């Protein structure tokens, strides 16, 4: 097994976060919706998310310190940047791709219930 350290792992989450927000806002969505998606995925509360951004944590630390990845992440499927998210081998890269995929879905106008993989009974 090779341990490849992707450049994105050391990239500050705070540098990419505004790009997620811009992508959503260009399509008529909101920062609050972006935050909701990130909180759903990682288990951070709003204060914890803001703290991670303020502290300039890189993606590796951001996901390592996440309170609890959502148990429904296995329901996130599809292609982002030409890569099928469910087929990504590296666990950290997969988490980053999950987040990318959820933001893409938001920007494409999907309803929040669908993005957050809410079950019909929920």
C-alpha positions as CSV (number, residue, x, y, z in Angstrom):
1,X,0.0,0.0,0.0
2,X,1.4,3.4,-1.0
3,X,0.7,6.4,1.2
4,X,0.3,9.3,-1.1
5,X,-0.1,12.6,0.5
6,X,-2.3,14.7,-1.7
7,X,-1.6,18.5,-1.7
8,X,-5.2,19.1,-0.9
9,X,-4.8,17.4,2.5
10,X,-2.5,20.2,3.7
11,X,-4.7,22.9,2.1
12,X,-6.4,25.2,4.6
13,X,-10.1,24.4,4.8
14,X,-10.6,28.2,5.4
15,X,-9.1,28.8,1.9
16,X,-11.6,26.5,0.2
17,X,-14.6,27.2,2.3
18,X,-15.3,30.6,0.6
19,X,-15.2,28.9,-2.7
20,X,-17.9,26.5,-1.6
21,X,-20.0,29.5,-0.5
22,X,-19.4,31.4,-3.8
23,X,-20.3,28.3,-5.8
24,X,-23.6,28.0,-3.9
25,X,-24.4,31.7,-4.0
26,X,-23.8,31.9,-7.7
27,X,-26.6,29.4,-8.1
28,X,-29.0,31.2,-5.7
29,X,-28.2,29.1,-2.6
30,X,-26.9,30.4,0.7
31,X,-23.9,30.2,3.1
32,X,-26.3,28.9,5.7
33,X,-27.1,25.9,3.4
34,X,-23.4,25.3,2.8
35,X,-22.8,25.3,6.6
36,X,-25.8,23.0,7.1
37,X,-24.2,20.5,4.6
38,X,-20.8,20.7,6.3
39,X,-22.4,20.2,9.8
40,X,-24.4,17.3,8.6
41,X,-21.4,15.6,7.0
42,X,-18.9,16.2,9.9
43,X,-20.9,16.5,13.1
44,X,-19.5,20.0,13.8
45,X,-21.9,22.5,15.4
46,X,-21.8,26.0,14.0
47,X,-19.4,27.3,16.6
48,X,-17.0,24.3,16.0
49,X,-17.2,24.9,12.2
50,X,-16.4,28.6,12.6
51,X,-13.5,27.7,15.0
52,X,-12.0,25.4,12.4
53,X,-12.1,28.1,9.8
54,X,-10.7,30.8,12.2
55,X,-7.8,28.5,13.2
56,X,-6.9,27.8,9.6
57,X,-7.0,24.0,9.9
58,X,-6.0,22.0,6.9
59,X,-8.4,19.4,5.4
60,X,-6.5,16.6,7.2
61,X,-7.0,18.2,10.7
62,X,-10.5,19.4,9.8
63,X,-11.7,15.9,9.1
64,X,-9.6,14.3,11.8
65,X,-11.1,16.6,14.4
66,X,-14.7,16.2,13.1
67,X,-16.9,15.1,16.0
68,X,-18.6,12.3,13.9
69,X,-18.9,11.7,10.2
70,X,-22.5,11.1,9.3
71,X,-23.4,7.4,9.2
72,X,-25.3,8.1,5.9
73,X,-22.1,9.0,3.9
74,X,-22.3,5.7,2.2
75,X,-25.5,7.0,0.5
76,X,-23.4,9.7,-1.3
77,X,-22.7,8.4,-4.7
78,X,-21.8,9.8,-8.1
79,X,-19.0,11.5,-9.9
80,X,-17.1,14.7,-8.9
81,X,-14.1,15.9,-10.9
82,X,-14.4,12.8,-13.0
83,X,-14.0,10.5,-10.0
84,X,-16.7,8.2,-8.6
85,X,-16.8,9.2,-4.9
86,X,-17.8,5.8,-3.7
87,X,-14.7,4.3,-5.4
88,X,-12.1,6.6,-3.8
89,X,-9.6,4.4,-1.9
90,X,-8.1,7.0,0.4
91,X,-10.4,7.6,3.4
92,X,-9.5,11.3,3.7
93,X,-9.7,12.0,0.0
94,X,-13.1,10.3,0.0
95,X,-14.4,12.6,2.7
96,X,-13.2,15.6,0.7
97,X,-14.9,14.2,-2.4
98,X,-18.1,13.7,-0.4
99,X,-18.1,17.3,0.6
100,X,-17.4,18.4,-3.0
101,X,-20.2,16.2,-4.2
102,X,-22.7,17.6,-1.7
103,X,-21.8,21.2,-2.6
104,X,-22.1,20.3,-6.3
105,X,-25.6,19.0,-5.6
106,X,-26.5,22.2,-3.7
107,X,-25.3,24.3,-6.6
108,X,-27.3,22.2,-9.1
109,X,-30.5,23.0,-7.2
110,X,-31.2,19.8,-5.4
111,X,-33.5,20.0,-2.4
112,X,-31.8,19.9,1.0
113,X,-33.7,16.7,2.0
114,X,-32.1,14.9,-1.0
115,X,-28.6,16.4,-0.4
116,X,-28.7,15.4,3.3
117,X,-29.9,11.9,2.3
118,X,-33.0,12.3,4.5
119,X,-35.1,9.1,4.6
120,X,-38.7,9.6,3.6
121,X,-39.8,8.8,7.2
122,X,-37.5,11.5,8.7
